[in-house]
Amino acid sequence: MLTYAIWTASTAFGIALLLNLYRLIKGPTVPDRIIALDTAYINSIAILVLYGIHEATTLYFEVALLIAIFGFVSTAMLAKYLLRGDIIE
């Protein structure tokens, strides 16, 4: 039963990743593309966590944590660049 739930959720997150890719390519403005990139890494974290549950290993949880850290830093950096035009003051 858990296997079916994991595969169903993974399929839903995979479809969400494809929709994020569409918005990343087609996005009319730069903030739309940044939001699409932000949600894409969140969806990839969810897929990694689901795969870690399926395989019963903690390695994928650590990788998901690293992606979360880098994703947060990159989103904050891009937002600062859009607001001020310069990353390092």
C-alpha positions, -999 to +999 in steps of 0.1 A: +000+000+000+028+024+008+045+016-025+014+027-044+012+059-024+049+067-031+045+060-068+014+081-070+030+110-052+062+107-073+041+108-105+023+139-093+055+157-084+070+146-117+041+163-135+046+194-114+083+194-124+073+193-160+049+222-155+076+241-137+099+235-167+073+249-190+069+281-168+107+284-166+110+284-204+079+303-212+076+326-182+068+362-194+089+379-167+121+372-148+103+369-114+080+342-129+111+323-139+126+326-105+094+313-088+093+284-113+129+276-104+121+278-067+092+254-070+112+231-092+138+225-066+111+221-039+095+194-061+128+177-067+133+176-029+100+159-025+108+133-051+142+126-034+125+122+000+099+099-015+127+078-031+145+077+002+114+064+019+110+038-008+146+026-006+148+029+032+181+048+032+191+081+047+214+091+019+187+108-001+175+128+028+210+143+031+210+151-006+176+167-002+188+188+026+218+200+005+195+209-024+172+228+001+202+248+014+215+257-021+180+264-034+173+289-006+206+307-010+201+309-048+166+322-045+177+348-020+206+358-042+184+362-073+158+382-053+186+405-041+199+409-076+165+418-089+159+444-062+193+461-061+211+450-093+241+440-073+247+408-052+278+419-033+277+454-017 
